Amino acid sequence: MAGAGRWSAAGAEHDGEAARTGFEMTLTVSGTQEYVVAEALDAKGAVLGSSSAIPVRV
């Protein structure tokens, strides 16, 4: 998402967050989830957009 400085993933035992490193990125979260939701955050942490629930592949 244009303008996104960080990404977060909700649905994990502990939500994860990572700095943007390019168009595609990987974010490792702890625990075993069936689904997560990814959010694009601006520099102040406000949500710019979010994905639908994404099934986790193990």
Secondary structure as the mmCIF struct_conf table of DSSP 4:
data_model
#
loop_
_struct_conf.conf_type_id
_struct_conf.id
_struct_conf.beg_label_comp_id
_struct_conf.beg_label_asym_id
_struct_conf.beg_label_seq_id
_struct_conf.end_label_comp_id
_struct_conf.end_label_asym_id
_struct_conf.end_label_seq_id
TURN_TY1_P TURN_TY1_P1 ALA A 2 GLY A 3
STRN STRN1 ARG A 6 ALA A 10
BEND BEND1 GLY A 11 HIS A 14
STRN STRN2 GLY A 16 ALA A 19
BEND BEND2 GLY A 22 GLU A 24
BEND BEND3 SER A 30 GLY A 31
BEND BEND4 GLU A 34 GLU A 34
STRN STRN3 TYR A 35 LEU A 41
TURN_TY1_P TURN_TY1_P2 ALA A 43 LYS A 44
BEND BEND5 GLY A 45 GLY A 45
STRN STRN4 VAL A 47 SER A 50
HELX_LH_PP_P HELX_LH_PP_P1 SER A 51 ALA A 53
STRN STRN5 ILE A 54 PRO A 55
HELX_LH_PP_P HELX_LH_PP_P2 VAL A 56 ARG A 57
#
